[in-house]
Amino acid sequence: MKQDLAAKSVLIIDDDANFGKIMTKMGPRVALSMHAVTSLGDLPHDGPIQDADIILVDYDLEDMTGLEVAEILNNFYPGKPVIMISSTNRPVQEQTLNLPNVAGFASKWQSPHEFLYRVREFV
């Protein structure tokens, strides 16, 4: 990967706080500035969503499903691309294909470097 990549901003919505911490620390290695929260409720009213170039949403959140979060994001931020992520290797559900903001899927069952390179492909 080129070292001169422009930095991109990534918002992670994942109830696994440790995953968010790891990605936040490692993201700059591939020019990704990461901000992690464990739920939509943890977000301030302005900032992280508007500033993000892309949003990563875990399929299995504690308070709602990732699909529900993707639908909310599609309603309020229709041009903001969303990548669904999961620690289970599942095919992209047909429901997500109906949401124009869902740009793809990235499995958390790979090394952190591989995961970040996969995310980087989308921005």
TILUM-948045 format. One record per atom (N, C-alpha, C): x, z, y; residue in one letter. Coordinates in steps of 0.05 Angstrom, whole numbers, plus 5000, padded with zeros to 4 digits. Example, Ala and Ser with C-alpha at 12.3 -4.5 7.8 and 13.67 -1.06 7.14 Angstrom:
BEGIN
526451564886a524651564910a526451564934a525751424955s527351434979s525851575001s
This chain:
BEGIN
501750004976m500050005000m501850005025m501049865045k502549845070k502650115084k504850175097q505150415111q503950405139q503350165149d502450135177d499350115179d497950215159l495050205160l493950365183l491950265196a490550425217a489150655204a489250885216a487951125205a484951095206a483551175186k480651165184k479651455180k477251495190s476051765188s474051765165s474251965148v472451985125v471152265125v468552265121l467052515118l466352535088l466952775077i466252825049i464053035048i461852975034i459753165029i459753225000i460853454992d461153524964d461153824961d459453934944d459254224941d461754344927d463554184918d466054284907d468054304930d468154544941a469854594965a472854544959a473754604934n476554554927n477254254928n475354084918f475853804919f476153714949f474453814966g474553744994g477253835007g478154064999k480754165010k483053985001k483053914976i485153744965i485153474979i482853354981m482653084994m483453105023m482653315037t483353355065t486353365069t487753495050k490653515052k492053255045k490953115025m492252875015m491552615030m489252615043g488352375057g490252245076g491652395092p493552275111p495752105098p496252155072r498351995058r497551705056r494951645057v493951365056v492451305081v493151435103a491851385129a488851435130a488051655116l485251745117l485152025129l483752055151s483352315163s480752415151s480852625135m478552725120m477452985132m474752995133h473353235141h471353295118h471453535107a469753595084a467753815090a465353785080v463253985082v461954005054v460654235049t459354265023t456454185022t455254135046s452454045047s451853935075s449653785077l448853685103l448453915123l447454145113g446954375130g449454495143g451854425131d454354525142d455354365165d454154135171l455053955192l454054045219l455854035239p454954085267p453053845274p451553875295h449653675303h450853415313h453353425322d454753185330d457553195321d458752975319g461652965312g462252825286g462352975263p463452865239p462052615229p459352605230i457952365220i458552125239i458152175265q458551955284q461451855284q463352035280d466151965281d467251835255d465751865233a466651775207a466451465205a468551345194d468451065187d466851025161d466951225144i465651215118i464951495109i462851525094i461951785084i461951785054i463251985042l463252015013l461152235006l459352174988v457252354980v457252394950v457552644942d457452714913d454552684903d454352574879y451652534866y450252804862y451753004853d450553254845d451253484864d449653514884l449953734904l448153964896l448754204906e447154434899e444354434911e444154354936d441554374950d439854124949d441053894944m439553644941m441353454926m440153224918t441853034904t443352854925t445552744916g447052564933g445352324941g443552234923l441752014930l439952084953l438952334953e437252424976e438952425002e441452515000v443152515024v443652225033v444152045015a444651765022a442151645036a439751725026e437351625039e437051725068e437651985072i437552105099i439551965117i442051925107l444051795123l443151505129l441951365110n440951095115n438851095137n437151295138n435051305159n436151365186n438151545188f439151625214f441651475223f443151375204y445651235210y445850985193y444050785197p443850565179p446350385176p448050385196g450450225194g452850365183g452550615175k454750785166k454950755135k457250635126p457550605097p457850865082p456650875059v456751115041v457851035014v459651195004i460751154977i459751394961i458451344939m457551554921m459951624904m460351884900i462551984884i461452174863i462852204841s461952384820s464252454801s464052694790s466052774769s465152684742s462752564740t461852454715t461952144718t462852014698n463051724699n460351604693n458951544713r456251424710r456151164724r454550984713p454250734728p452650784754p452950604772v451450624797v448550604790v447050804798q444150804791q442750584806q440850464794e439350244806e438150324833e437350574836q436150674861q438150644884q440650694880t442650674901t443050384910t442550204893l442849914900l440749834920l438649974923n436549914942n437150024970n439150184972l439950294998l442150125010l441650005033p443649825044p446249955053p446150225057n448550355066n450450435044n449550425019v451250504996v453050264989v455650304995a457550084991a458950084964a458750304949g460050314923g460150584911g461850614890f462150854875f465050904870f465851164871a468651244864a468451484846a469851464823s469851684804s471951894812s471252144810k473152354815k474952414791k474352274768w475952304744w478252114744w479852134764q482451994766q484252164782q486752094784s488552254800s487752254829s488452454845p487652454873p488752214887p491152114881h492251874893h490551634887h489751604862e488151374854e485451384868e484251624869f481751654883f481951574912f484051664926l484351594954l484851294958l486351174941y486750884943y484150734938y482550834920r479850714916r478150734941r478050964953v476551014978v477650824999v480250805001r481450645022r480650345020r480050254996e479049984992e476449925007e474950125013f472350095025f472450095056f474650175068v474850185097v476849995108v
